[in-house]
Amino acid sequence: MTMFTGKTEGFTLILYDEDDAVIVLVTGDTVYFSVKEKLSDDSYILQKEITSFSAAGAAIVEIDPADTSSLDAGDYIYDVQVNYASGDKSNLVEPSSFTLKRGVTDD
């Protein structure tokens, strides 16, 4: 995943089970989008917690300019986890590359 520092970014997560049926996220579920410099770090440089979902049950991750404007351009690592109201947890995206770039126009 690649994003530009200080810009508005976002994406929608729609979950599917092994039968390709949509898993509808509901009140009580929580989706975490987490970014660290290194997997072994204790703290996040960016974390979004999503607890409200679209009418179709999808998670919408919104990244505001303030979330990344103070971060250095470079390579990081991210994952996405859901904690279901039932107590179950699942990694939706395994630890993966997250790159922040600087734009030419930063107005």
Protein Blocks (a to p, Z undefined) as FASTA:
>chain_A
ZZdehiacddddddddfkopacdddehiacdddddfbfklmbdfbdcddfbdcfkopacd
dddfklmmmpccdddddddddddfkopacdfbdcddddddddfblZZ
